[in-house]
């Protein structure tokens, strides 16, 4: 698949996000109607939304995009084959609406589908890609969300063909549209992740963001408890994909849903803090005119938005999980370190995070800023945190001199953590032990916090832990964008099965791993 991809990009001019990050240097922020209203969209809703985003300070905070989702179309194309907007829903037309948005300071985005029909049953773009792209351009559209319903045959190769066609067409426009791809969502949550990862391999080459998994739960259709669960499901998919993200391309865990009455304020704030820690798109789906002061306050938190919009675009990764607390961290462009802690438990609880787990030097004093309160304090050694159920703390740590990528190494299929023993490793349930928190040196050695002088190495029996020697190729590991962790001496891949080392396969479930943010990722080609 990789060789075919290289051939495609050799023929057509490269203008995908990772090759030209200036197309979308930071994750998009704005509004989309779908999760809140689904097909209940019309001209008045969008005009009211735009006015409310201005008056409530959302535009000033950076939410400068307004996107129409499915069901804006007529059921038939025009005689010349072009798409038509529903004149009952949009009496002044989409050109007028786009100009209205731009007059208020917003960018205009729209929805279409790569298949024969949209998810709502309206005309799809298949066979009309060039005409539809030029139509959108003529209407003043600047952003395209391309869904993946009604694609036949529904295999990975067919999706790549359709999305690569759109990449080529958008690249040829005078003003290329930002391209939001939904293809990965159609391959997630299966018994085998290989096709999902195959799709994830090419979406960063075609567009600026990709909706990688299930839709966030739409308004009012589910029992109350389902909505927090939906946030956690999409969060769970996001943490598997950090290796793909880089400036110009963003993993998209779907919409921010601030006015859902079935979420507590702590849960809503957690949703926002976690997505911002991921440098994920912040696209709100809500009835903006009725947002409460408390909801607007957290959505416009400048310090947390700055984390989301950080120039490194690094996705926070897991330091540890124990069933109650998830601890995540990443580096920021000015050298600061982010610490985010989620209480997944159903009760108020406390935890302590040592400075070593954040990837920082011991015996040093740092300044830590609570991004919810704005309060700053000096600390060294560890941070003690108490959180309400489903609440999230988010801190920015400054006066950092050096960082070593630190956190879990876990299999993305089984979710088992690599756990150090005296002389080797096992894969076990994640329980936040020091033996499950790994430091990854710049030379590629892997050391557990429980035994920092020992490094993982290839051996006659697979892998073992020995005294660290960064000059030994058997102790150096290379992390590939496919998720493979490759030993430099043997060129074999780490795997979660007997021997823990084997011939590298095509993104096999037992060979795909998540590593800490900041680890060098090798991109391009296959292992």
KOLKEVEX-836318 format. One record per atom (N, C-alpha, C): x, y, z. Coordinates in steps of 0.2 Angstrom, whole numbers, plus 2048, in hexadecimal, padded with zeros to 3 digits. Each point is the difference from the previous one (the first is absolute). Layout:
// KOLKEVEX-836318
XYZ
...
***
This chain:
// KOLKEVEX-836318
8047FA800
7FC806800
804806800
806800804
804806800
8038027F9
8027FB7FD
8038017F9
7FB8037FB
7FA7FE801
7FB8037FC
7FF807802
800802806
7FF806802
8068057FE
8067FE800
8058047FE
7FF8017F8
7FE7FB7FD
7FF8017F8
7FB8067FF
7FA800804
7FB8057FF
803807802
804800805
802807802
8068027FB
8037FC7FD
8058027FB
7FC8037F9
7FA7FD7FF
7FD8037FA
7FD806801
7FD801806
7FC806801
804805805
7FF8067FF
804805804
7FE7FF808
805800804
7FE7FF807
7FE806803
7FA800803
7FE805804
7FB7FE806
8027FA803
7FD7FE806
803803806
7FD7FF805
802804806
8077FF803
8027F9800
8077FF803
8058037FB
7FF8017FA
8048027FB
800808800
7FA803802
7FF807800
7FC802806
803800806
7FD801806
7FC807800
8038057FC
7FD806800
7F88007FE
7FE7FB7FD
7F98007FE
7FC800806
8027FD805
7FC800807
8057FF805
804805802
8057FF805
7FE7FE807
7FA802802
7FD7FE806
7F97FC800
7FE7FD804
7FA7FC7FF
7FA8057FF
7FB7FE7FC
7FA8057FF
7FC801806
7FD805801
7FB802805
7FA8037FD
7FA7FE803
7FA8037FD
7FA7FC802
7FB8007FB
7F97FD802
7FE7FC7FA
7FD7FA802
7FC7FC7FB
7FA7FE803
7FA7FF7FC
7FA7FF802
7FE7F9802
8047FB7FE
7FE7F97FF
7FE7FD807
804800805
7FF7FC806
7FA803804
7FF8067FF
7FB804804
7F98007FC
8008017FA
7FA8007FC
7FF7FB7FA
8057FD7FE
8007FB7FB
7FD8047FA
7FB7FD7FD
7FD8037FA
7FB806801
800802806
7FC806802
8038067FF
8038017FA
8048067FF
7FC8057FB
801806800
7FD8057FC
804807800
7FF8047FC
803807800
800804806
7FA800804
7FF804806
8057FD805
8017F9801
8047FD805
8078037FF
8038007FA
8068027FF
802807801
7FB8047FE
801807801
7FF802808
7FC7FD803
7FF801808
8077FD803
8027FB7FD
8077FD803
8058057FF
8018027FA
8068057FF
7FF806804
7FA803801
7FF806804
8027FE808
7FE7FA802
8017FE807
8087FF801
8037FD7FB
8077FF801
804806800
7FE8057FD
803807801
7FE803807
7FA800802
7FE803806
8027FD806
8017F9800
8027FD806
8087FF800
8048037FB
807800800
8037FA7FE
7FC7FB7FC
8037FA7FE
8058027FA
7FD8047FB
8048027FB
807803802
800805805
806803802
8047FB803
7FE7FA803
8047FB803
8037FC7FB
7FE8007FA
8037FC7FA
7FB7FB7FD
7FA800802
7FB7FC7FC
7FE8037FA
8038007FA
7FF8047FB
7FE7FC7FA
7FD7FA801
7FE7FC7FA
7F87FE801
7FC8017FB
7F97FD801
7FF7FB7FA
7FE7FA802
8007FB7FB
7F87FD800
7FE7FF7F9
7FA7FD7FF
8017F9800
7FC7FB803
8017F97FF
7FA7FE7FB
7FF7F9801
7FC7FD7FB
7F98037FF
7FC7FF7FB
7F98027FF
7FF8077FE
8058037FE
7FF8077FD
7FE8007F9
8017FA7FC
7FF7FF7F9
7F97FF7FE
7FF8017FA
7FA7FD7FC
8017F97FF
7FB7FC7FF
8017F97FE
8027FF7F9
8008057FC
8027FF7F9
8058057FE
8057FE7FC
8048057FD
7FD8047FB
8038067FE
7FE8047FB
8017FD7F9
7FC8027FB
8017FD7F9
8087FF7FE
804805802
8078007FE
8047FB805
7FD7FD804
8037FB805
802803806
800807801
802803806
7FB7FF806
803800806
7FC800806
7FC806801
7FA800804
7FC805801
7FE800807
800806803
7FE801807
7F8800801
7FD7FE805
7F9800802
7FE807801
7FC8027FB
7FE807800
7FA802805
7FD7FA803
7FC801805
803802807
8067FC801
804801806
8048067FF
8028017FA
8058067FF
7FD8057FB
7FB804802
7FD8047FA
8058057FD
805802804
8048057FD
8067FD7FD
8017F9800
8057FC7FD
807800804
8047FB7FE
8067FF804
8058057FE
8008037FA
8058057FF
7FF806804
7F9802801
7FF805804
8027FF808
7FE7F9802
8027FE807
807800801
8047FE7FB
807800801
803808800
7FD8047FC
802807801
7FE803806
7FA7FE803
7FE802807
8057FE805
8027FA800
8067FD804
806804800
8028017FA
8078047FF
7FF807802
7FA8037FF
7FF807803
801801807
7FF7FA804
800800807
8077FE802
8047FD7FC
8077FE802
8017F8800
7FB7FD7FD
8007F8800
8027FE7F9
8037F9800
8017FC7FA
7FB7FB7FF
7FE7FF7FA
7FA7FC7FE
8027F97FE
7FD7FB804
8017F97FE
7FA7FC7FE
8017FB7FD
7FA7FC7FD
8027F8801
7FA7FD7FF
8017F8800
7FE7FD7F9
8037FB7FF
7FE7FB7FA
8037F9802
7FE7FC7FC
8027F9801
8047FD7FA
8047FB801
8057FE7FB
7FC7FA7FC
7FA7FE802
7FD7FA7FD
7FA8027FB
7FC7FC7FF
7FA8017FC
7FB805803
800800806
7FB804804
802802806
7FE805803
802802807
7FD7FC805
802800806
7FD7FC805
7F8801801
7FE8067FE
7F9802801
7FC7FF7F9
8037FD7FB
7FD7FE7FA
8008057FA
804805801
8018067FB
8057FE7FB
8018037FA
8057FF7FB
8077FF803
8037FB7FF
8087FF802
8048037FA
806800802
8058047FB
8037FB7FB
7FF7F9801
8047FB7FC
7FE8027F8
8068007FD
7FF8027F8
7FF8077FF
800804805
7FE8087FF
806804804
8057FD802
805803804
8028077FE
8028007F9
8038077FE
7FA8057FF
7FB7FE7FE
7FA8057FF
7FE802807
7FF7FC805
7FE802807
805804803
8077FF7FF
805804803
8008077FD
7FF8007FA
8008077FD
7F9804802
7FB7FC801
7FA803802
801803807
8037FC805
801803806
804806800
8067FF7FC
804806800
7FC8067FD
7FC7FF7FB
7FC8067FE
7FB803805
7FE7FC805
7FC802805
803804806
8078007FF
804802806
8017FC806
7FF7F97FF
8027FB805
8077FF801
803800806
8077FF801
8027FA804
7FB7FC801
8017FA805
7FB7FA7FD
8027FA7FF
7FC7FB7FE
8017FA805
7FA7FE803
7FF7FA804
7FE7FA7FB
8047FB7FE
7FE7FB7FC
7FF7FA803
7F97FE800
7FE7FA804
8017F97FC
7FF7FB802
8017F97FD
7FA7FB800
7FA803800
7FA7FB7FF
8007FE7F9
7FD7FA7FF
7FE7FE7F9
8057FF7FB
8067FE803
8067FE7FC
8007F97FE
8007FE7FA
8007F97FE
8057FF7FB
8047FB800
8017FB806
803804806
7FE7FE806
802804806
8067FD803
8058007FC
8077FE803
805805800
8057FF803
805806801
8038027F9
8017FC7FB
8038027FA
7FB8057FC
7F97FE801
7FB8057FC
800807804
800800806
800806804
8078047FE
8057FD7FF
8068047FF
8008027F8
7FD7FD7FC
7FF8027F9
7FB806800
7FB800804
7FB806800
804806803
8037FF806
803806804
8068027FC
8047FC7FD
8058037FC
7FE8047FA
7FA7FE7FD
7FD8047FB
7FF807802
7FD800806
7FE807803
806804802
8057FC802
807804801
8028037FA
8007FC7FB
8038037F9
7FB8067FE
7FA7FF801
7FB8067FD
801806805
8017FF806
800806804
8078037FF
8057FC7FF
8078037FF
8008047FA
7FC7FF7FB
8008037F9
7FC807801
7FC801805
7FC806801
805806801
7FE8067FE
804806801
801801808
7FB7FF804
800801807
7FD7F9803
8057FB801
7FE7FA803
7FC800806
7FB7FC800
7FC800806
8037FC806
7FF801806
8027FC805
7FC7FA800
8047FA800
7FD7FA7FF
7FF7FB806
7FA7FF803
7FE7FC806
7FE7FA7FD
8047FA802
7FE7FA7FD
7FD7FB805
7FB7FD7FE
7FC7FB805
8027F97FF
8047FE7FB
8017F97FE
8027FC806
804802804
8037FB806
7FA7FE804
7FB804801
7FA7FE804
7FD7FA7FE
8007FE7F9
7FD7FB7FE
8037F9801
806801803
8047FA801
8027FF807
7FE804805
801800807
7FB7FB803
8027FE806
7FC7FB804
7FE7FA7FD
8057FD7FD
7FF7F97FD
8047FB804
8007FA7FE
8047FB803
8078007FE
8028037FB
8078017FE
8018077FE
805803803
8028077FE
8048017FA
8027FB7FD
8058017FA
7FD8057FB
7FA7FF7FD
7FD8047FB
800807803
7FE801806
7FF807803
807803800
8057FD802
807803800
8028017F8
7FE7FC7FC
8028017F9
7FD8077FD
7FA801802
7FC8067FE
804806804
8027FF806
803806804
8078017FD
8037FB7FD
8068027FD
8008057FA
7FA8007FC
8008057FB
7FC806801
7FC800805
7FC806800
804806802
806800804
804806801
8038037F9
8007FB7FB
8038027FA
7FB8047FB
7FA7FF802
7FA8037FB
7FD806803
800801807
7FC805803
803802806
7FC805803
802803806
7FE7FD807
7FA7FD800
7FE7FC805
7FC7FA7FE
7FF7FC805
7FC7FA7FE
7FC7FE807
7FA7FF7FF
7FB7FD805
8017F9800
8037FD806
8037FA800
7FC7FA802
7FA802803
7FC7FA804
7F9802800
7FC7FE805
7F9800800
7FE808801
7FA8017FE
7FD807801
7FF801808
801806802
7FE802807
7F97FF800
7FD7FE806
7F97FF800
7FC8067FF
7FB7FF7FB
7FC8067FE
7FB802806
7FD806800
7FC802805
7F97FD801
7FF7FD806
7F97FE802
7FE7F97FE
8057FC7FD
7FD7FA7FD
8027FA805
804801805
8037FB804
7FE801808
8017FB804
7FF800807
805805803
7FF803805
804806803
8087FD801
8017FA802
8067FE801
8057FF7FA
7FC7FF7FA
8047FF7FA
8048067FE
7FF806802
8038057FD
807801803
8017FF806
807800803
8047FA7FD
7FC7FA7FF
8047FA7FD
8028027F9
7FC8037FC
8028027FA
8068047FF
800805805
807804800
8067FC801
7FF7FB805
8057FC802
8027FB7FA
7FB7FD7FD
8017FC7FA
8058047FB
7FE8067FE
8048037FB
807802803
800802806
807801804
8047FA7FF
7FD7FA801
8047FA800
8027FE7F9
7FD8027FB
8037FF7F9
8058057FF
800806802
8058057FF
8067FE803
8017FD806
8067FF803
8047FA7FC
7FD7FD7FB
8037FB7FD
8048037FA
7FF8067FE
8028037F9
805806801
803801805
804806801
8068007FB
8027FA7FE
8068007FC
7FF8037F9
7FA8017FE
7FE8037F9
800807800
7FF803806
7FF807800
8078047FF
7FF8067FD
8068047FF
7FD8077FD
804805801
7FE8077FD
7FD7FF7F9
7F9802800
7FD8007FA
7FB7FB7FF
8007FA804
7FC7FB800
7FE7FE807
7F97FF801
7FD800807
7FB7FA800
8017FB805
7FB7FB801
7FA803803
7FA7FE7FE
7FA804802
7FB7FB803
800801807
7FB7FB804
7F9803800
7FE8047FB
7F98037FF
7FF806805
7F9802800
7FE806802
801801808
800807802
7FF802807
7F9801801
7FD7FD805
7F9801801
7FE803807
801807801
7FF803806
7F9801803
7FB7FF7FC
7F9802803
7FC7F9801
8037FA800
7FD7FA801
7FE800808
7F9800802
7FE800807
8027FA803
8027FB7FD
8027F9803
807800802
8048057FF
807800802
800805806
8047FF805
801804805
8058067FE
801805803
8048057FE
8077FE801
8027FC805
8077FD800
8017FB7FA
7FB7FD7FD
8017FB7FB
8018057F9
7FC805800
8018047FA
807803800
802803806
807803800
8057FA7FF
7FF7FA802
8057FB7FE
8007FF7F9
7FB7FF7FC
7FF8007F9
8058057FD
7FF806802
8038067FD
8087FF801
8027FF807
8077FF802
8037FB7FC
7FD7FA7FF
8037FA7FD
8018017F9
7FB8037FC
8018017F9
8058067FF
801805805
8058057FF
8077FD801
8007FB805
8077FD801
8027FC7FA
7FB7FD7FD
8027FD7F9
8028047FB
7FF807800
8008047FA
7FB7FE7FB
7FA7FE802
7FB7FE7FC
7FC8067FD
7FD7FF7FB
7FB8057FD
7FB801806
7FE807801
7FB802805
7FA8037FC
7FC7FB7FD
7FA8027FD
7FA7FF804
7FD805802
7FA800805
7FA7FE7FC
7FC7FB802
7F97FF7FE
7FB801806
7FD8057FF
7FB803806
7FC8057FD
7FB802804
7FC8067FF
803806803
8048037FC
805805803
7FC806804
7FA8027FD
7FD806804
7FE7FE807
7FF7FA802
7FE7FE806
8067FD805
8068017FE
8057FD804
800805806
8027FC806
800804806
806803801
801805805
806804801
8057FB802
7FF7FB804
8057FB802
8037FC7FA
7FB7FE7FC
8037FD7FA
8048047FB
7FE8067FF
8048057FC
807801804
800801806
806801804
8057FB7FF
7FE7F9800
8057FB7FF
8028007F9
7FB8017FB
8027FF7F9
8048067FE
801805803
8048067FE
806801805
8027FA803
806801805
8068007FB
803806801
8068027FB
8067FB802
8017FE806
8067FC801
7FF7F97FD
7FA7FD801
7FF7FA7FD
7FF8007F8
7FD8057FE
8008017F8
8078007FE
805804803
8078007FE
8037F9800
7FE7FC804
8037F9800
7FE7FC7FA
7F98017FE
7FD7FD7FA
8048037FA
801806800
8038037FA
807801800
8037FC804
808801801
8037FE7F9
8058037FE
8047FF7FA
8027F97FF
8027FD805
8037F97FF
7FA7FB7FE
7FA802801
7FA7FC7FF
8017F8803
804800805
8017F9803
7FA7FE803
7FF7F9800
7FA7FD803
8027FE807
7FD801805
8027FE807
7FF7F8800
8047FD803
8007F8800
8007FE808
7FE7FA801
7FF7FD806
8077FF804
800802806
8067FF804
7FE7F9804
7F9800802
7FE7FA804
7F8800800
7FE7FA802
7F97FF801
7FF7FB805
7FB801805
7FF7FA805
7F97FF801
7FC8027FB
7F97FF801
7FC805804
804805803
7FD806803
8038067FD
806800800
8038067FD
8047FF7F9
7FF8047FC
8048007FA
804806800
8078007FF
805805800
8038017F9
8008067FE
8028017F9
805806800
8058007FB
804806800
8038017F9
8028067FF
8048017F9
804806801
8048027FB
804806800
7FD8057FC
801807802
7FD8057FC
8068047FD
7FE8057FB
8058037FC
805804804
7FE803805
805804804
8047FC805
8007F9800
8037FC804
7FD7FE806
7FA803802
7FC7FE805
7FD7F9800
7FE7FD805
7FE7F9800
7F8800803
7FC7FD7FC
7F97FF802
7FF7FA804
7FC801806
7FE7FA804
7F8800800
7FD7FB7FE
7F87FF800
7FF7FA804
7FB801804
7FE7FA804
7F8800801
7FE7FA7FD
7F97FE800
7FE7FB806
7FB802804
7FD7FB804
7FA7FC7FD
8017FA7FE
7FB7FC7FC
7FC7FD805
801800807
7FD7FD805
7F9803801
7FC7FD804
7F9802801
800804807
805801803
801804806
805805800
800805805
806804801
8067FC802
8058027FD
8067FC802
8078047FF
8057FD803
806804800
8067FC7FD
8058037FD
8067FC7FE
806805800
8067FD7FF
806804800
8047FE7FA
8028057FD
8047FF7FA
807802801
8057FC7FF
807802802
8038047FA
805804801
8038047FB
8037FB7FA
8037FA803
8037FC7FB
7FB7FD7FB
7FA7FF802
7FA7FE7FB
7FE8057FB
802806801
7FE8067FB
8068017FB
8067FC802
8058007FB
805805802
800803806
804805802
8067FE805
805805801
8057FE804
7FE801807
8037FB805
7FE801807
805805803
7FF802806
804804804
8008077FC
7FB8027FD
7FF8067FD
7F9803802
800807801
7FA803801
7FD8037FA
7F97FF7FF
7FC8027FA
7FB805802
7FD8037FC
7FA804801
7FA7FC7FC
7FB7FF804
7FA7FD7FD
7FA804800
7FD8017FA
7FA804800
7FA7FC7FF
7FB801804
7F97FC800
7FC8047FA
7FF7FD7FB
7FD8047FA
7F9801801
7FC7FD805
7FA801801
7FF807805
804800805
800806804
8058067FF
8057FE7FC
8058057FE
805801806
8007FC805
804800806
8077FD7FE
806803802
8067FD7FF
8047FF807
8037FA800
8047FF806
8067FC7FE
805801805
8077FC7FF
7FF7F9803
8037FB7FD
8007F9802
8067FD7FE
8017FA804
8057FB7FE
7FE7FA803
8037FB7FD
7FE7F9803
7FA7FD7FD
7FA802802
7FA7FE7FD
7FA805801
7FB7FE7FC
7FA804801
7FA7FC802
7FD802806
7FA7FD803
7FA8037FD
7FB7FC7FD
7FA8027FD
7FA7FD803
7FB803801
7F97FE802
7FB8027FB
7FC7FB7FE
7FC8027FA
7F97FD802
7FB8047FE
7F97FD800
7FF7FA7FB
7FB7FC800
7FF7FB7FB
7FF8037F9
8047FD7FC
8008027F9
8038077FE
803803805
8038077FF
8087FF7FE
8028057FD
8078007FD
804806802
8067FF803
805805801
8048017FA
8028067FF
8058027FB
805805802
8067FF800
805804802
8068017FB
802806800
8068027FC
806801804
8057FC7FF
806800804
8068047FC
803805803
8058047FD
806800804
8058037FD
807800803
8037F97FF
7FF7FD7FA
8027F97FE
8078017FC
8047FC803
8078007FC
8017FB7FB
7FD7FA802
8007FA7FB
7FB7FB801
7FE7FD7FB
7FA7FB801
8037F97FD
7FE7FB803
8007F97FD
7F97FD7FF
7FF7FE7FA
7F97FD7FF
7FF7FA804
7FA801804
7FF7FB805
7F97FE800
7FE7FA801
7F97FE801
7FF7F87FE
7FA7FE7FF
7FF7F97FE
8027FE7F9
8027FA800
8017FD7F9
7FA7FA801
7FB8017FB
7FB7FB801
7FD7FE7F9
7FE7FA800
7FD7FD7FA
7F98037FE
8008037FA
7FA8047FF
7F97FB7FE
8017FA800
7FB7FB7FF
7FD7FD807
8057FE803
7FE7FD807
800805805
803805800
801806805
8047FE806
8047FA7FF
8047FE805
807804800
802801806
806804801
8067FC800
8068027FD
8067FD801
803801807
8017FB803
802800808
8077FD801
804803803
8077FE801
8007FB806
8047FA7FF
8017FC806
808801801
8027FB804
808801802
8047FF7FA
7FE7FC7FB
8057FF7FA
7FC8007FA
7FA801800
7FC8007F9
7FA804801
7FB7FF7FC
7FA803800
7FA7FB7FF
7FA803802
7FA7FD7FE
7FB8057FE
7FA7FE7FE
7FB8047FE
7FA7FF805
7FE805804
7FB7FF805
7FB805800
7FB800804
7FB805801
804807802
7FE8057FE
803807802
7FE802807
804800805
7FF802806
804806803
8038037FC
804806802
8067FF804
8037FA7FF
8067FE804
8068047FD
805801804
8078037FD
8027FB7FA
7FF7FA801
8027FB7FB
7FD8007F9
7FA804800
7FD8017FA
8018077FD
804804803
8018077FE
8088007FD
8008017FA
8078007FC
8038067FE
806801800
8048067FE
8037FE7F9
7FF8047FB
8037FE7F9
8058067FF
8077FD800
8058057FF
8018027F9
8048067FE
8008027FA
8047FB7FB
8047FB803
8037FB7FC
7FB7FA7FF
7FA800803
7FB7FB7FF
8017FA805
803801806
7FF7FB805
7FA801804
7FE7FA803
7F9800804
8027FE807
7FE804805
8027FE807
7FA801804
7FE7FC804
7FA800805
802805806
7FB804802
802804806
8027FB806
7FD7FA800
8027FC806
8077FD800
8048017FA
8077FE800
8038047FA
801807801
8028047FB
8077FF7FD
8047FB803
8077FE7FE
7FF7FA7FB
7FA7FE7FF
7FF7FA7FC
7FD8027FA
8027FD7FA
7FD8017FA
7FD7FA7FC
7FB8017FC
7FD7FA7FD
8057FE7FA
8027FA7FF
8047FE7FA
7FE7FA7FD
8027FF7FA
7FF7F97FD
8047FB802
7FE7FA801
8047FB802
7FF7F97FD
8047FB801
7FF7FA7FD
7F97FD801
7FD802806
7F97FD801
7FA8057FF
8028067FC
7FB8057FF
802807802
7FE801806
802807803
8027FE808
804805802
802800807
801807803
802800806
802807803
8077FF802
8048057FE
8077FF802
803807802
806801802
802806802
8018057FA
7FE806800
7FF8047FA
8078017FD
8008007F9
8068027FC
7FD8037FA
8008067FF
7FD8037FA
8047FF7FA
8067FD800
8047FF7FA
7FE7F97FE
7FC7FC803
7FF7F97FE
7F98017FC
8017FD7FA
7FA8007FB
7FA7FC803
8027FB804
7FB7FB803
7FB804805
803806802
7FC804805
7FD8067FD
8018017F9
7FC8067FD
7FA7FD7FC
7FB804801
7FA7FF7FD
7FD8067FC
7FD7FE7FA
7FE8057FB
7F8800800
7FD806801
7F8800800
7FE8027F9
7FC7FC7FD
7FE8027F9
7F8802801
7FE8047FB
7F9803800
7FB7FA7FF
8027FB7FE
7FB7FA800
7FF7FD807
804802805
7FF7FE807
8057FA801
8047FE7FC
8057FB801
806803804
8027FC805
806802804
8067FB7FE
8058037FC
8047FB7FC
807800804
8037FB801
8067FF803
8068017FB
805805801
8058027FB
8057FA7FF
8017FC804
8047FA7FF
7FD7FB7FB
7FA7FE802
7FD7FA7FD
7FC8027FA
7FD806800
7FB8027FC
7F97FD801
8007FD805
7F97FC802
7FC805804
7FA7FE801
7FB805803
7FE7FD807
7FF805805
7FD7FE806
7F97FD7FF
7FE7FB803
7F97FE800
7FE7FD806
7F9800801
7FD7FD806
7FE7F97FF
8057FC800
7FF7F9800
8077FC802
8007FA800
8057FC802
8078027FD
805802804
8068027FD
801808800
7FA8037FF
800807800
8048047FA
8027FC7FC
8048037FA
7FF7FB7FA
7FE8037FA
7FE7FC7FA
8018047FA
7FF7FD7FA
8018037FA
7FA8057FF
8028067FE
7FB8057FF
7FB7FF7FB
7F9800802
7FB7FF7FB
7FD8077FE
7FA7FF7FD
7FC8067FD
7FB803806
803803804
7FC803806
7FC7FB803
8037FB802
7FC7FB804
7FE802807
7FB7FE802
7FD802807
8057FF805
8047FB800
8057FE806
8068047FF
8018047FB
8068047FE
7FF807800
7FB803802
7FE8077FF
800803807
804805802
801802807
7FF808800
7FE802806
800807801
806802805
8038057FE
806802804
7FF808802
805802805
7FF807802
8018057FB
7FC806801
8018057FB
807803801
8038027FA
807803800
8057FB7FD
7FE7F9800
8047FB7FD
8008017F8
8068007FD
8018017F9
7FC7FA7FD
7FC8037FB
7FC7FB7FC
8038007F9
8017FA7FD
8037FF7F9
7FA8007FC
7FF8047FB
7FB8007FB
8027FE7F9
7FB7FE7FC
8017FE7F9
8027F97FF
7FC7FD7FB
8017F97FF
7FE7FB805
8017FA7FF
7FE7FB804
8067FD804
7FF7FD805
8057FD804
8037FA7FC
***
